[in-house]
Structures are given as structure tokens and as C-alpha cells.
Amino acid sequence: MKFNDVTFPHPVLGIADAIGGITGFLNNPQITVSDDRYKIVIECSLTNNDLIKLLQEGKAEFLCEATCSNTVYRENTLSDNARIEFEIPKKQVKGKVEFICLLVAQQSLPNYSNADAHRDYSGFTFDLDKGDILAFFGEFTFDADIKYEKLKAVSSFMEVVEREDIEYTNIDLKKSKIEVQLPTNEYNIYRSDVIAQEIKFASIFHSSLVLNALLTALYNFEEHEDYLWAKALKYRLANEDQFQNLNIKEKENIPEIAQRLLGNPFGRLLSGLNVIVESTESEE
């Protein structure tokens, strides 16, 4: 359900200007991953005296509805306070999981009204049933196919592969991960033990091969938002403080976004080169 397009016969806080007050989330909803389940923690924000009074009297409660259309999973979690915590077994969801957070009537509320309701409701009262919606806090989603615990690893959104029919490196964005496709000869060099297993070369790869591929992906982000690599990056951009003031739609931000995603690759490159030089000098 998309609440932006929903109307109710009674005033609901958070829907248009039906009731004066503020709803939302105190912080971004937190998703913690364990071996077999996701733990969800949500903190709702509410400022409306009449609704707060209903909560204090035990006549209203917080509700979060979680649904996954791919597995027909649906679960409601109720809470008597603004912090809602629950767990979802991994095996019960796949792909997009959607959440809606509400304040609902805990019991029947005859002759309900709200002092801060829009003037269109002036003089009217409403008989509400248990479960009727009083306030809407917001919606959010996460993708159960994304390995959230490994999001900061480059391997979570990019991989280097061999492609026999090309002469020059190609970047393929139409896969679940960004694919850096190398011609066979270059790929064999890349995979050789002397290159692939040498940790000192990691910063060189990040500042060259990986950064170039990531820039290509970010500059073409909007056309590929349905791919898993884009969803993983979008989650990081929305949930990490370091990206708070960097809008990916403003193209001039993309070089900085890419460098932040890779943990300052140029700085690590220079430090890595210094380590290589020092180690070489010590061997002489």
C-alpha cells in the first residue's frame, strides 16, 4: 500500500494536512543480519497531544507491517512504545521486503476527534474500530538478496571476470554485480599468484581498475537502479553519514562519492606505493 495515494474517512496524522503534528523516524531504521535472520529496529517520532494521550491511556499502539510479495510473507508487529523491534527469518523472504509503520487504535474509539485536525473536520466526530489507523510514520524497504553485512567490501557489488571475445576491457552494468571484463591475456596476468595474492597491490587496483568501473556505474546509475549492485550502493548512500550531503543525481558529486565508497583509493595508493618503495629499499 502506498499511503501517499490513500484517503481515509477520518483524519490521520501524516496523511497530507489532515492533522497538525509531526511523524516520521527518529533515525534510519536499523537492519542487523545474523546467520539465519534479520533484526529490525525502528524508532518512531510523534508530536500530537491527543494521540500521545491515547498512547498513555493504552488506547493506541504502534504497528509495523512487513510484507514480501515474492514469498507472500506478511507479519504485523505491535508495540506500546515508539521503539519497534522484531526479527524476520531469512528463509521467509526473498528480494524486496516492504515496511509500513503506523499508529493504530488499540480498542474501539467512539466519537474520536483531534484538536489539531484540519478545519474541514471541524464539528465532526468518528467512531473508530480496533486497528483503525491514527497516524502514518513512513515506509521503507530493503532487499533480502543484498548481503548487508558485507556491503563495504568491493566484492559485494563488483567482480573481475574473463571474456575471451574482447580486445579491450569492458564494463558490464547489466548483471547482479558490476562486471569488469578483461581480455583473456590480461585476466591471466591479473589472476596470477604474484599479482592476485599480493595485498600491497590492492590499493593500485582500487585506484585504477575498480575506480574507473565504479565511476562508469555511478554516471549511469539511474538507468540501472533495478540491478542488485545498484540497490546495494543505494542502500549505502542512504544509510551512511558520509554521504548525507552528496546527492548522486548531481553529477559533480560522483567522483567524491566513488572515492568515499572505496575508502579514499588515491590516498591508499600513495601510502601503498610508499610501502612498496620502503620494502624494496630495505631489501637492498
Salt bridges, closest charged atoms under 4 A:
ASP17 OD2 - HIS118 NE2 3.75
ASP36 OD1 - ARG37 NE 3.40
GLU43 OE2 - ARG83 NH1 3.74
GLU57 OE1 - LYS59 NZ 3.40
GLU65 OE1 - ARG74 NH2 2.77
GLU85 OE1 - LYS39 NZ 3.65
GLU85 OE2 - ARG83 NE 2.63
GLU87 OE1 - ARG37 NH1 3.47
GLU98 OE2 - LYS2 NZ 3.85
ASP120 OD2 - HIS118 ND1 3.52
ASP143 OD2 - LYS231 NZ 3.17
ASP145 OD1 - LYS94 NZ 3.89
ASP165 OD1 - ARG163 NE 2.62
ASP172 OD2 - LYS175 NZ 3.26
GLU179 OE1 - LYS175 NZ 3.28
GLU225 OE2 - LYS234 NZ 3.66
GLU240 OE2 - ARG236 NE 2.66
GLU256 OE2 - ARG260 NH2 2.90
